[in-house]
Amino acid sequence: MKYILLITLNFLLLSSVNATTNILFLGDSLSEGQGVDEEQSFPRLVEKNLRAKKYDVTVTNGGVSGSTSASGENRLKWHLKKKTDIVVLELGANDGLRGLKISETEKNLRSIIRLAKDKKIKVLLLGLLMPPNYGKKYTDDFEVMYKHISKVEKIPFMPFILKDVAGIAQYNQADGIHPNARGHEIVALGLTDFVEKNL
């Protein structure tokens, strides 16, 4: 009986150690990979990179083109029908591009974060920046918003997801907003390191 109990305990411990980490990218067209093949999108590349490093991870790409932060909470509820361990939150760009109130965007993002926290899910926040033509005050306040959310909610934060890609023509599509395949590769490199540190 003791041996059976020990075998059972060992099996449970090994199952816990070897359990797959399920990662959800909750985002907009950037995460979705608008204009590139799904396999070229940075969420899929992050999964590929982490698996190459022997991490047992499964990534769900929850990016939806055109979505704002207002849709995030309901979308997260839908995705939570499946087991989720980490949410990588990439929303707010469309709010900013539409000139929506930053206070509303912050409220929406924090609602998403609190929902995940209530379910014991780790949240990683990805920051975004607005183009300078939106005015200094708006662009500054928009950037600070992500830092403030990270500090108040005590969650890991990557200041600018498009670092080393934004504004560089060779890494972007003709619209100058969405990364091309090479741009997604560069984004994925930085994101892989960020996610790996927070697994």
Contact map, one row per residue, 1 for C-alpha under 8 A:
1111100000000000000000000000000000000000000000000000000000000000000000000000000000000000000000000000000000000000000000000000000000000000000000000000000000000000000000000000000000000000000000000000000
1111110000000000000000000000000000000000000000000000000000000000000000000000000000000000000000000000000000000000000000000000000000000000000000000000000000000000000000000000000000000000000000000000000
1111111000000000000000000000000000000000000000000000000000000000000000000000000000000000000000000000000000000000000000000000000000000000000000000000000000000000000000000000000000000000000000000000000
1111111100000000000000000000000000000000000000000000000000000000000000000000000000000000000000000000000000000000000000000000000000000000000000000000000000000000000000000000000000000000000000000000000
1111111110000000000000000000000000000000000000000000000000000000000000000000000000000000000000000000000000000000000000000000000000000000000000000000000000000000000000000000000000000000000000000000000
0111111111000000000000000000000000000000000000000000000000000000000000000000000000000000000000000000000000000000000000000000000000000000000000000000000000000000000000000000000000000000000000000000000
0011111111100000000000000000000000000000000000000000000000000000000000000000000000000000000000000000000000000000000000000000000000000000000000000000000000000000000000000000000000000000000000000000000
0001111111110000000000000000000000000000000000000000000000000000000000000000000000000000000000000000000000000000000000000000000000000000000000000000000000000000000000000000000000000000000000000000000
0000111111111000000000000000000000000000000000000000000000000000000000000000000000000000000000000000000000000000000000000000000000000000000000000000000000000000000000000000000000000000000000000000000
0000011111111100000000000000000000000000000000000000000000000000000000000000000000000000000000000000000000000000000000000000000000000000000000000000000000000000000000000000000000000000000000000000000
0000001111111110000000000000000000000000000000000000000000000000000000000000000000000000000000000000000000000000000000000000000000000000000000000000000000000000000000000000000000000000000000000000000
0000000111111111000000000000000000000000000000000000000000000000000000000000000000000000000000000000000000000000000000000000000000000000000000000000000000000000000000000000000000000000000000000000000
0000000011111111100000000000000000000000000000000000000000000000000000000000000000000000000000000000000000000000000000000000000000000000000000000000000000000000000000000000000000000000000000000000000
0000000001111111110000000000000000000000000000000000000000000000000000000000000000000000000000000000000000000000000000000000000000000000000000000000000000000000000000000000000000000000000000000000000
0000000000111111111000000000000000000000000000000000000000000000000000000000000000000000000000000000000000000000000000000000000000000000000000000000000000000000000000000000000000000000000000000000000
0000000000011111111000000000000000000000000000000000000000000000000000000000000000000000000000000000000000000000000000000000000000000000000000000000000000000000000000000000000000000000000000000000000
0000000000001111111000000000000000000000000000000000000000000000000000000000000000000000000000000000000000000000000000000000000000000000000000000000000000000000000000000000000000000000000000000000000
0000000000000111111100000000000000000000000000000000000100000000000000000000000000000000000000000000000000000000000000000000000000000000000000000000000000000000000000000000000000000000000000000000000
0000000000000011111110000000000000000000000000000000000100000000000000000000000000000000000000000000000000000000000000000000000000000000000000000000000000000000000000000000000000000000000000000000000
0000000000000000011111000000000000000000000000000000000111000000000000000000000000000000000000000000000000000000000000000000000000000000000000000000000000000000000000000000000000000000000000000000000
0000000000000000001111100000000000000000000000000000000111000000000000000000000000011100000000000000000000000000000000000000000000000000000000000000000000000000000000000000000000000000000000000000000
0000000000000000000111110000000000000000000000000000000011110000000000000000000000111100000000000000000000000000000000000000000000000000000000000000000000000000000000000000000000000000000000000000000
0000000000000000000011111000000000000000000000000000000011110000000000000000000000011111000000000000000000000000000000000000000000000000000000000000000000000000000000000000000000000000000000000000000
0000000000000000000001111100000000000000000000000000000000111100000000000000000000011111000000000000000000000000000000000000000000000000000000000000000000000000000000000000000000000000000000000000000
0000000000000000000000111110001000000000001000000000000000111110000000000000000000000011110000000000000000000000000000000000000000000000000000000000000000000000000000000000000000000000000000000000000
0000000000000000000000011111001000000000000000000000000000001110000000010001000000000011111000000000000000000000000000000000000000000000000000000000000000000000000000000000000000000000000000000000000
0000000000000000000000001111111100000000000000000000000000000111001000000000000000000000111000000000000000000000000000000000000000000000000000000000000000000000000000000000000000000000000000000000000
0000000000000000000000000111111100000000000000000000000000000111111100000000000000000000011011000000000000000000000000000000000000000000000000000000000000000000000000000000000000000000000000000000000
0000000000000000000000000011111111000000000000000000000000000011111000000000000000000000000000000000000000000000000000000000000000000000000000000000000000000000000000000000000001000000000000000000000
0000000000000000000000000011111111000000000000000000000000000010100000000000000000000000000000000000000000000000000000000000000000000000000000000000000000000000000000000000000001100000000000000000000
0000000000000000000000001111111111000000111000000000000000001111000000000000000000000000010000000000000000000000000000000000000000000000000000000000000000000000000000000000000000000000000000000000000
0000000000000000000000000011111111000100100000000000000000001111100000000000000000000000000000000000000000000000000000000000000000000000000000000000000000000000000000000000000000000000000000000000000
0000000000000000000000000000111111111101110000000000000000000010000000000000000000000000000000000000000000000000000000000000000000000000000000000000000000000000000000000000000001000001000000000000000
0000000000000000000000000000111111110000000000000000000000000000100000000000000000000000000000000000000000000000000000000000000000000000000000000000000000000000000000000000000001000000000000000000000
0000000000000000000000000000000011111000000000000000000000000000000000000000000000000000000000000000000000000000000000000000000000000000000000000000000000000000000000000000100001010000000000000000000
0000000000000000000000000000000011111101100000000000000000000000000000000000000000000000000000000000000000000000000000000000000000000000000000000000000000000000000000000000000000011000000000000000000
0000000000000000000000000000000010111111100000000000000000000000000000000000000000000000000000000000000000000000000000000000000000000000000000000000000000000000000000000000000000000000000000000000000
0000000000000000000000000000000110011111100100000000000000000000000000000000000000000000000000000000000000000000000000000000000000000000000000000000000000000000000000000000000000000000000000000000000
0000000000000000000000000000000000001111100110000000000000000000000000000000000000000000000000000000000000000000000000000000000000000000000000000000000000000000000000000000000000000000000000000000000
0000000000000000000000000000000010011111110110000000000000000000000000000000000000000000000000000000000000000000000000000000000000000000000000000000000000000000000000000000000000001001100000000000000
0000000000000000000000000000001110011111111110000000000000000000000000000000000000000000000000000000000000000000000000000000000000000000000000000000000000000000000000000000000000001001000000000000000
0000000000000000000000000000001010000001111111000000000000000000000000000000000000000000000000000000000000000000000000000000000000000000000000000000000000000000000000000000000000000001101100000000000
0000000000000000000000001000001000000000111111100000000000111000000000000000000000000000000000000000000000000000000000000000000000000000000000000000000000000000000000000000000000000000000100000000000
0000000000000000000000000000000000000111111111110000000000101000000000000000000000000000000000000000000000000000000000000000000000000000000000000000000000000000000000000000000000000000000000000000000
0000000000000000000000000000000000000011111111111000000000000000000000000000000000000000000000000000000000000000000000000000000000000000000000000000000000000000000000000000000000000000100100000000000
0000000000000000000000000000000000000000011111111100000000000000000000000000000000000000000000000000000000000000000000000000000000000000000000000000000000000000000000000000000000000000000110110000000
0000000000000000000000000000000000000000001111111110000011100000000000000000000000000000000000000000000000000000000000000000000000000000000000000000000000000000000000000000000000000000000000000000000
0000000000000000000000000000000000000000000111111111000000000000000000000000000000000000000000000000000000000000000000000000000000000000000000000000000000000000000000000000000000000000000000000000000
0000000000000000000000000000000000000000000011111111100000000000000000000000000000000000000000000000000000000000000000000000000000000000000000000000000000000000000000000000000000000000000000010000000
0000000000000000000000000000000000000000000001111111111110000000000000000000000000000000000000000000000000000000000000000000000000000000000000000000000000000000000000000000000000000000000000010001000
0000000000000000000000000000000000000000000000111111111110000000000000000000000000000000000000000000000000000000000000000000000000000000000000000000000000000000000000000000000000000000000000000000000
0000000000000000000000000000000000000000000000011111111000000000000000000000000000000000000000000000000000000000000000000000000000000000000000000000000000000000000000000000000000000000000000000000000
0000000000000000000000000000000000000000000000001111111000000000000000000000000000000000000000000000000000000000000000000000000000000000000000000000000000000000000000000000000000000000000000000000000
0000000000000000000000000000000000000000000000000111111100000000000000000000000000000000000000000000000000000000000000000000000000000000000000000000000000000000000000000000000000000000000000000000000
0000000000000000000000000000000000000000000000000111111110000000000000000000000000000000000000000000000000000000000000000000000000000000000000000000000000000000000000000000000000000000000000000000000
0000000000000000011110000000000000000000000000000110011111000000000000000000000000000000000000000000000000000000000000000000000000000000000000000000000000000000000000000000000000000000000000000000000
0000000000000000000111100000000000000000000000100110001111100000000000000000000000000000000000000000000000000000000000000000000000000000000000000000000000000000000000000000000000000000000000000000000
0000000000000000000111100000000000000000000000100000000111110000000000000000000000000000000000000000000000000000000000000000000000000000000000000000000000000000000000000000000000000000000000000000000
0000000000000000000001111000000000000000001100100000000011111000000000000000000000000000000000000000000000000000000000000000000000000000000000000000000000000000000000000000000000000000000000000000000
0000000000000000000001111000000000000000001000000000000001111100000000000000000000000000000000000000000000000000000000000000000000000000000000000000000000000000000000000000000000000000000000000000000
0000000000000000000000011100001100000000001100000000000000111110000000000000000000000000000000000000000000000000000000000000000000000000000000000000000000000000000000000000000000000000000000000000000
0000000000000000000000011111001100000000000000000000000000011111000000000000000000000000000000000000000000000000000000000000000000000000000000000000000000000000000000000000000000000000000000000000000
0000000000000000000000001111111110000000000000000000000000001111100000000000000000000000000000000000000000000000000000000000000000000000000000000000000000000000000000000000000000000000000000000000000
0000000000000000000000000011101100000000000000000000000000000111111000000000000000000000000000000000000000000000000000000000000000000000000000000000000000000000000000000000000000000000000000000000000
0000000000000000000000000001110101000000000000000000000000000011111000000000000000000000000000000000000000000000000000000000000000000000000000000000000000000000000000000000000000000000000000000000000
0000000000000000000000000001100000000000000000000000000000000001111100000000000000000000000001000000000000000000000000000000000000000000000000000000000000000000000000000000000000000000000000000000000
0000000000000000000000000011100000000000000000000000000000000001111111100000000000000000001001000000000000000000000000000000000000000000000000000000000000000000000000000000000000000000000000000000000
0000000000000000000000000001000000000000000000000000000000000000011111110000000000000000001111100000000000000000000000000000000000000000000000000000000000000000000000000000000000000000000000000000000
0000000000000000000000000000000000000000000000000000000000000000001111111000000000000000001100100000000010011000000000000000000000000000000000000000000000000000000000000000000000000000000000000000000
0000000000000000000000000000000000000000000000000000000000000000001111111000000000000000000000000000000010010000000000000000000000000000000000000000000000000000000000000000000000000000000000000000000
0000000000000000000000000000000000000000000000000000000000000000001111111110000000000000000000000000000000000000000000000000000000000000000000000000000000000000000000000000000000000000000000000000000
0000000000000000000000000100000000000000000000000000000000000000000111111111000000000000001000000000000000011001000000000000000000000000000000000000000000000000000000000000000000000000000000000000000
0000000000000000000000000000000000000000000000000000000000000000000011111111100000000000000000000000000000010011001000000000000000000000000000000000000000000000000000000000000000000000000000000000000
0000000000000000000000000000000000000000000000000000000000000000000000111111110000000000000000000000000000000000000000000000000000000000000000000000000000000000000000000000000000000000000000000000000
0000000000000000000000000000000000000000000000000000000000000000000000111111111000000000000000000000000000000000000000000000000000000000000000000000000000000000000000000000000000000000000000000000000
0000000000000000000000000100000000000000000000000000000000000000000000011111111100000000000000000000000000000001000000000000000000000000000000000000000000000000000000000000000000000000000000000000000
0000000000000000000000000000000000000000000000000000000000000000000000001111111110000000000000000000000000000000000000000000000000000000000000000000000000000000000000000000000000000000000000000000000
0000000000000000000000000000000000000000000000000000000000000000000000000111111110000000000000000000000000000000000000000000000000000000000000000000000000000000000000000000000000000000000000000000000
0000000000000000000000000000000000000000000000000000000000000000000000000011111111000000000000000000000000000000000000000000000000000000000000000000000000000000000000000000000000000000000000000000000
0000000000000000000000000000000000000000000000000000000000000000000000000001111111110000000000000000000000000000000000000000000000000000000000000000000000000000000000000000000000000000000000000000000
0000000000000000000000000000000000000000000000000000000000000000000000000000111111100000000000000000000000000000000000000000000000000000000000000000000000000000000000000000000000000000000000000000000
0000000000000000000000000000000000000000000000000000000000000000000000000000001111110000000000000000000000000000000000000000000000000000000000000000000000000000000000000000000000000000000000000000000
0000000000000000000001000000000000000000000000000000000000000000000000000000000111111000000000000000000000000000000000000000000000000000000000000000000000000000000000000000000000000000000000000000000
0000000000000000000011110000000000000000000000000000000000000000000000000000000101111110000000000000000000000000000000001000000000000000000000000000000000000000000000000000000000000000000000000000000
0000000000000000000011110000000000000000000000000000000000000000000000000000000000111110000000000000000000000000000000011100000000000000000000000000000000000000000000000000000000000000000000000000000
0000000000000000000011110000000000000000000000000000000000000000000000000000000000011111000000000000000000000000000000001111000000000000000000000000000000000000000000000000000000000000000000000000000
0000000000000000000000111100000000000000000000000000000000000000000000000000000000011111100000000000000000000000000100001111000000000000000000000000000000000000000000000000000000000000000000000000000
0000000000000000000000111100000000000000000000000000000000000000000000000000000000000111110000000000000000000000000000000011110000000000000000000000000000000000000000000000000000000000000000000000000
0000000000000000000000001110000000000000000000000000000000000000000000000000000000000011111000000000000000000000000000000011110000000000000000000000000000000000000000000000000000000000000000000000000
0000000000000000000000001111001000000000000000000000000000000000000000000000000000000001111100000000000000000000000000000000111000000000000000000000000000000000000000000000000000000000000000000000000
0000000000000000000000000111000000000000000000000000000000000000001110010000000000000000111111000000000000001000000000000000010000000000000000000000000000000000000000000000000000000000000000000000000
0000000000000000000000000000000000000000000000000000000000000000000110000000000000000000011111110000000010001000000000000000000100000000000000000000000000000000000000000000000000000000000000000000000
0000000000000000000000000001000000000000000000000000000000000000000100000000000000000000001111111000000000000000000000000000000111000000000000000000000000000000000000000000000000000000000000000000000
0000000000000000000000000001000000000000000000000000000000000000011100000000000000000000001111111100000000000000000000000000000000000000000000000000000000000000000000000000000000000000000000000000000
0000000000000000000000000000000000000000000000000000000000000000000110000000000000000000000111111111100010000000000000000000000000000000000000000000000000000000000000000000000000000000000000000000000
0000000000000000000000000000000000000000000000000000000000000000000000000000000000000000000111111111010000000000000000000000000001000000000001000000000000000000000000000000000000000000000000000000000
0000000000000000000000000000000000000000000000000000000000000000000000000000000000000000000011111111000000000000000000000000000001000000000000000000000000000000000000000000000000000000000000000000000
0000000000000000000000000000000000000000000000000000000000000000000000000000000000000000000001111111000000000000000000000000000000000000000000000000000000000000000000000000000000000000000000000000000
0000000000000000000000000000000000000000000000000000000000000000000000000000000000000000000000111111100000000000000000000000000000000000000000000000000000000000000000000000000000000000000000000000000
0000000000000000000000000000000000000000000000000000000000000000000000000000000000000000000000111111110110000000000000000000000000000000000000000000000000000000000000000000000000000000000000000000000
0000000000000000000000000000000000000000000000000000000000000000000000000000000000000000000000100011111110000000000000000000000000000000000000000000000000000000000000000000000000000000000000000000000
0000000000000000000000000000000000000000000000000000000000000000000000000000000000000000000000010001111111000000000000000000000000000000000011001000000000000000000000000000000000000000000000000000000
0000000000000000000000000000000000000000000000000000000000000000000000000000000000000000000000000000111111100000000000000000000000000000000000000000000000000000000000000000000000000000000000000000000
0000000000000000000000000000000000000000000000000000000000000000000000000000000000000000000000000001111111110000000000000000000000000000000000000000000000000000000000000000000000000000000000000000000
0000000000000000000000000000000000000000000000000000000000000000000011000000000000000000000100100001111111111000000000000000000000000000000000000000000000000000000000000000000000000000000000000000000
0000000000000000000000000000000000000000000000000000000000000000000000000000000000000000000000000000011111111100000000000000000000000000000000001100100000000000000000000000000000000000000000000000000
0000000000000000000000000000000000000000000000000000000000000000000000000000000000000000000000000000001111111110000000000000000000000000000000000000000000000000000000000000000000000000000000000000000
0000000000000000000000000000000000000000000000000000000000000000000011011000000000000000000000000000000111111111000000000000000000000000000000000000000000000000000000000000000000000000000000000000000
0000000000000000000000000000000000000000000000000000000000000000000010010000000000000000001100000000000011111111100000000000000000000000000000000000000000000000000000000000000000000000000000000000000
0000000000000000000000000000000000000000000000000000000000000000000000000000000000000000000000000000000001111111110000000000000000000000000000000000100010000000000000000000000000000000000000000000000
0000000000000000000000000000000000000000000000000000000000000000000000001000000000000000000000000000000000111111111000000000000000000000000000000000000000000000000000000000000000000000000000000000000
0000000000000000000000000000000000000000000000000000000000000000000000011001000000000000000000000000000000011111111100000000000000000000000000000000000000000000000000000000000000000000000000000000000
0000000000000000000000000000000000000000000000000000000000000000000000000000000000000000000000000000000000001111111110000010000000000000000000000000000010000000000000000000000000000000000000000000000
0000000000000000000000000000000000000000000000000000000000000000000000000000000000000000000000000000000000000111111111000000000000000000000000000000000000000000000000000000000000000000000000000000000
0000000000000000000000000000000000000000000000000000000000000000000000001000000000000000000000000000000000000011111111100000000000000000000000000000000000000000000000000000000000000000000000000000000
0000000000000000000000000000000000000000000000000000000000000000000000000000000000000010000000000000000000000001111111111110000000000000000000000000000000000000000000000000000000000000000000000000000
0000000000000000000000000000000000000000000000000000000000000000000000000000000000000000000000000000000000000000111111111110000000000000000000000000000000000000000000000000000000000000000000000000000
0000000000000000000000000000000000000000000000000000000000000000000000000000000000000000000000000000000000000000011111111000000000000000000000000000000000000000000000000000000000000000000000000000000
0000000000000000000000000000000000000000000000000000000000000000000000000000000000000000000000000000000000000000001111111000000000000000000000000000000000000000000000000000000000000000000000000000000
0000000000000000000000000000000000000000000000000000000000000000000000000000000000001000000000000000000000000000000111111100000000000000000000000000000000000000000000000000000000000000000000000000000
0000000000000000000000000000000000000000000000000000000000000000000000000000000000011110000000000000000000000000000111111110000000000000000000000000000000000000000000000000000000000000000000000000000
0000000000000000000000000000000000000000000000000000000000000000000000000000000000001110000000000000000000000000000110011111000000000000000000000000000000100000000000000000000000000000000000000000000
0000000000000000000000000000000000000000000000000000000000000000000000000000000000000111100000000000000000000000100110001111100000000000000000000000000000110000000000000000000000000000000000000000000
0000000000000000000000000000000000000000000000000000000000000000000000000000000000000111100000000000000000000000000000000111110000000000000000000000000000111100000000000000000000000000000000000010000
0000000000000000000000000000000000000000000000000000000000000000000000000000000000000001110000000000000000000000000000000011111000000000000000000100010000111100000000000000000000000000000000000000000
0000000000000000000000000000000000000000000000000000000000000000000000000000000000000001111000000000000000000000000000000001111100000000000000000100000000001111100000000000000000000000000000000000000
0000000000000000000000000000000000000000000000000000000000000000000000000000000000000000010000000000000000000000000000000000111110000000000000100110000000001111100000000000000000000000000000000000000
0000000000000000000000000000000000000000000000000000000000000000000000000000000000000000000110000000000000000000000000000000011111000000000000100100000000000011110000000000000000000000000000000000000
0000000000000000000000000000000000000000000000000000000000000000000000000000000000000000000010000000000000000000000000000000001111100000001001100000000000000001000000000000000000000000000000000000000
0000000000000000000000000000000000000000000000000000000000000000000000000000000000000000000010011000000000000000000000000000000111110100001001100000000000000000000000000000000000000000000000000000000
0000000000000000000000000000000000000000000000000000000000000000000000000000000000000000000000000000000000000000000000000000000011111100001000000000000000000000000000000000000000000000000000000000000
0000000000000000000000000000000000000000000000000000000000000000000000000000000000000000000000000000000000000000000000000000000001111111001000000000000000000000000000000000000000000000000000000000000
0000000000000000000000000000000000000000000000000000000000000000000000000000000000000000000000000000000000000000000000000000000000111110000000000000000000000000000000000000000000000000000000000000000
0000000000000000000000000000000000000000000000000000000000000000000000000000000000000000000000000000000000000000000000000000000001111111011000000000000000000000000000000000000000000000000000000000000
0000000000000000000000000000000000000000000000000000000000000000000000000000000000000000000000000000000000000000000000000000000000011111111000000000000000000000000000000000000000000000000000000000000
0000000000000000000000000000000000000000000000000000000000000000000000000000000000000000000000000000000000000000000000000000000000010111111100000000000000000000000000000000000000000000000000000000000
0000000000000000000000000000000000000000000000000000000000000000000000000000000000000000000000000000000000000000000000000000000000000011111110000000000000000000000000000000000000000000000000000000000
0000000000000000000000000000000000000000000000000000000000000000000000000000000000000000000000000000000000000000000000000000000000000111111111000000000000000000000000000000000000000000000000000000000
0000000000000000000000000000000000000000000000000000000000000000000000000000000000000000000000000000000000000000000000000000000011110111111111100000000000000000000000000000000000000000000000000000000
0000000000000000000000000000000000000000000000000000000000000000000000000000000000000000000000000000000000000000000000000000000000000001111111110000000000000000000000000000000000000000000000000000000
0000000000000000000000000000000000000000000000000000000000000000000000000000000000000000000000000000010000000000000000000000000000000000111111111000000000000000000000000000000000000000000000000000000
0000000000000000000000000000000000000000000000000000000000000000000000000000000000000000000000010000010000000000000000000000000011000000011111111100000000000000000000000000000000000000000000000000000
0000000000000000000000000000000000000000000000000000000000000000000000000000000000000000000000000000000000000000000000000000001111000000001111111110000000000000000000000000000000000000000000000000000
0000000000000000000000000000000000000000000000000000000000000000000000000000000000000000000000000000000000000000000000000000000000000000000111111111000000000000000000000000000000000000000000000000000
0000000000000000000000000000000000000000000000000000000000000000000000000000000000000000000000000000010001000000000000000000000000000000000011111111100000000000000000000000000000000000000000000000000
0000000000000000000000000000000000000000000000000000000000000000000000000000000000000000000000000000000001000000000000000000111100000000000001111111110000001010000000000000000000000000000000000000000
0000000000000000000000000000000000000000000000000000000000000000000000000000000000000000000000000000000000000000000000000000001000000000000000111111111000001010000000000000000000000000000000000000000
0000000000000000000000000000000000000000000000000000000000000000000000000000000000000000000000000000000000000000000000000000000000000000000000011111111100000000000000000000000000000000000000000000000
0000000000000000000000000000000000000000000000000000000000000000000000000000000000000000000000000000000001000100000000000000000000000000000000001111111111000000000000000000000000000000000000000000000
0000000000000000000000000000000000000000000000000000000000000000000000000000000000000000000000000000000000000000000000000000100000000000000000000111111111111000000000000000000000000000000000000000000
0000000000000000000000000000000000000000000000000000000000000000000000000000000000000000000000000000000000000000000000000000000000000000000000000011111111100000000000000000000000000000000000000000000
0000000000000000000000000000000000000000000000000000000000000000000000000000000000000000000000000000000000000000000000000000000000000000000000000001111111000000000000000000000000000000000000000000000
0000000000000000000000000000000000000000000000000000000000000000000000000000000000000000000000000000000000000100100000000000000000000000000000000000111111100000000000000000000000000000000000000000000
0000000000000000000000000000000000000000000000000000000000000000000000000000000000000000000000000000000000000000000000000000000000000000000000000000111111110000000000000000000000000000000000000000000
0000000000000000000000000000000000000000000000000000000000000000000000000000000000000000000000000000000000000000000000000111100000000000000000000000011011111000000000000000000000000000000000000000000
0000000000000000000000000000000000000000000000000000000000000000000000000000000000000000000000000000000000000000000000000011100000000000000000000000010001111100000000000000000000000000000000000000010
0000000000000000000000000000000000000000000000000000000000000000000000000000000000000000000000000000000000000000000000000001111000000000000000000110010000111110000000000000000000000000000000000000000
0000000000000000000000000000000000000000000000000000000000000000000000000000000000000000000000000000000000000000000000000001111000000000000000000000000000011111100000000000000000000000000000000100000
0000000000000000000000000000000000000000000000000000000000000000000000000000000000000000000000000000000000000000000000000000011100000000000000000110000000001111100000000000000000000000000000000000000
0000000000000000000000000000000000000000000000000000000000000000000000000000000000000000000000000000000000000000000000000000011110000000000000000000000000000111111000000000000000000000000000000000000
0000000000000000000000000000000000000000000000000000000000000000000000000000000000000000000000000000000000000000000000000000011100000000000000000000000000000111111000000000000000000000001000100000000
0000000000000000000000000000000000000000000000000000000000000000000000000000000000000000000000000000000000000000000000000000000100000000000000000000000000000001111111000000000000000000001000000000000
0000000000000000000000000000000000000000000000000000000000000000000000000000000000000000000000000000000000000000000000000000000000000000000000000000000000000001111111000000000000000000001000000000000
0000000000000000000000000000000000000000000000000000000000000000000000000000000000000000000000000000000000000000000000000000000000000000000000000000000000000000011111010000000000000000011000000000000
0000000000000000000000000000000000000000000000000000000000000000000000000000000000000000000000000000000000000000000000000000000000000000000000000000000000000000011111110011000000100010011000000000000
0000000000000000000000000000000000000000000000000000000000000000000000000000000000000000000000000000000000000000000000000000000000000000000000000000000000000000011111110011000110100000000000000000000
0000000000000000000000000000000000000000000000000000000000000000000000000000000000000000000000000000000000000000000000000000000000000000000000000000000000000000000011111001000100000000000000000000000
0000000000000000000000000000000000000000000000000000000000000000000000000000000000000000000000000000000000000000000000000000000000000000000000000000000000000000000111111111000000000000000000000000000
0000000000000000000000000000000000000000000000000000000000000000000000000000000000000000000000000000000000000000000000000000000000000000000000000000000000000000000000111111100100000000000000000000000
0000000000000000000000000000000000000000000000000000000000000000000000000000000000000000000000000000000000000000000000000000000000000000000000000000000000000000000000011111100000000000000000000000000
0000000000000000000000000000000000000000000000000000000000000000000000000000000000000000000000000000000000000000000000000000000000000000000000000000000000000000000011011111100000111110000000000000000
0000000000000000000000000000000000000000000000000000000000000000000000000000000000000000000000000000000000000000000000000000000000000000000000000000000000000000000011111111111111110010000000000000000
0000000000000000000000000000000000100000000000000000000000000000000000000000000000000000000000000000000000000000000000000000000000000000000000000000000000000000000000001111111111110000000000000000000
0000000000000000000000000000000000000000000000000000000000000000000000000000000000000000000000000000000000000000000000000000000000000000000000000000000000000000000000000001111100000000000000000000000
0000000000000000000000000000000000000000000000000000000000000000000000000000000000000000000000000000000000000000000000000000000000000000000000000000000000000000000000000001111111000000000000000000000
0000000000000000000000000000000000000000000000000000000000000000000000000000000000000000000000000000000000000000000000000000000000000000000000000000000000000000000001101001111111100000000000000000000
0000000000000000000000000000000000000000000000000000000000000000000000000000000000000000000000000000000000000000000000000000000000000000000000000000000000000000000001000001101111100000000000000000000
0000000000000000000000000000110011100000000000000000000000000000000000000000000000000000000000000000000000000000000000000000000000000000000000000000000000000000000000000001101111110000000000000000000
0000000000000000000000000000010000000000000000000000000000000000000000000000000000000000000000000000000000000000000000000000000000000000000000000000000000000000000011000011100111111111000000000000000
0000000000000000000000000000000000110000000000000000000000000000000000000000000000000000000000000000000000000000000000000000000000000000000000000000000000000000000000000011100001111111000000000000000
0000000000000000000000000000000000010001100000000000000000000000000000000000000000000000000000000000000000000000000000000000000000000000000000000000000000000000000000000010000000111111100000000000000
0000000000000000000000000000000000000000000000000000000000000000000000000000000000000000000000000000000000000000000000000000000000000000000000000000000000000000000000000010000000111111110000000000000
0000000000000000000000000000000000000000000000000000000000000000000000000000000000000000000000000000000000000000000000000000000000000000000000000000000000000000000010000011000000111111111000000000000
0000000000000000000000000000000010000001110000000000000000000000000000000000000000000000000000000000000000000000000000000000000000000000000000000000000000000000000000000000000000111111111100000000000
0000000000000000000000000000000000000001010010000000000000000000000000000000000000000000000000000000000000000000000000000000000000000000000000000000000000000000000000000000000000001111111110000000000
0000000000000000000000000000000000000000000000000000000000000000000000000000000000000000000000000000000000000000000000000000000000000000000000000000000000000000000110000000000000000111111111000000000
0000000000000000000000000000000000000000010000000000000000000000000000000000000000000000000000000000000000000000000000000000000000000000000000000000000000000000111110000000000000000011111111100000000
0000000000000000000000000000000000000000011011000000000000000000000000000000000000000000000000000000000000000000000000000000000000000000000000000000000000000000000000000000000000000001111111110000000
0000000000000000000000000000000000000000000001000000000000000000000000000000000000000000000000000000000000000000000000000000000000000000000000000000000000000000000000000000000000000000111111111000000
0000000000000000000000000000000000000000000000000000000000000000000000000000000000000000000000000000000000000000000000000000000000000000000000000000000000000000000000000000000000000000011111111100000
0000000000000000000000000000000000000000000001000000000000000000000000000000000000000000000000000000000000000000000000000000000000000000000000000000000000000000100000000000000000000000001111111110000
0000000000000000000000000000000000000000000001001100000000000000000000000000000000000000000000000000000000000000000000000000000000000000000000000000000000000000000000000000000000000000000111111111000
0000000000000000000000000000000000000000000000000000000000000000000000000000000000000000000000000000000000000000000000000000000000000000000000000000000000000000000000000000000000000000000011111111100
0000000000000000000000000000000000000000000000000000000000000000000000000000000000000000000000000000000000000000000000000000000000000000000000000000000000000100000000000000000000000000000001111111110
0000000000000000000000000000000000000000000000000000000000000000000000000000000000000000000000000000000000000000000000000001000000000000000000000000000000000000000000000000000000000000000000111111111
0000000000000000000000000000000000000000000000000100000000000000000000000000000000000000000000000000000000000000000000000000000000000000000000000000000000000000000000000000000000000000000000011111111
0000000000000000000000000000000000000000000000000000000000000000000000000000000000000000000000000000000000000000000000000000000000000000000000000000000000000000000000000000000000000000000000001111111
0000000000000000000000000000000000000000000000000000000000000000000000000000000000000000000000000000000000000000000000000000000000000000000000000000000000010000000000000000000000000000000000000111111
0000000000000000000000000000000000000000000000000000000000000000000000000000000000000000000000000000000000000000000000000000000000000000000000000000000000000000000000000000000000000000000000000011111
